[in-house]
Amino acid sequence: MDKTFVYLPKGTCSRKMTITLDENDVVTDFSVEGGCNGNLKGIRALIIGMKADEIIQRLKGIKCGYKSTSCPDQLACGLEEMLKEVK
């Protein structure tokens, strides 16, 4: 059964991320409120069908300009929280 998690990013233009994982921790849906629309649509297209652990490994630590985080980094943080919650 798919699990949906809402994550409120910190330090980014995006305000809310909604992530859905299947029973194998594969992302089946992802949406964002706020942020750079085109970039986040691109991220969505790339991560659908990927395992959460792989996404975390690829996106964790990415920064946006002078900020200490980014939307991809915050997605990784959200996925980490989600995995802790479902395990």
Secondary structure by P-SEA (a helix, b strand, c coil): cbbbbbbbbccccccbbbbbbcccccccccccccccaaaaaaaaaacccccaaaaaaaccccccccccccaaaaaaaaaaaaaaaac
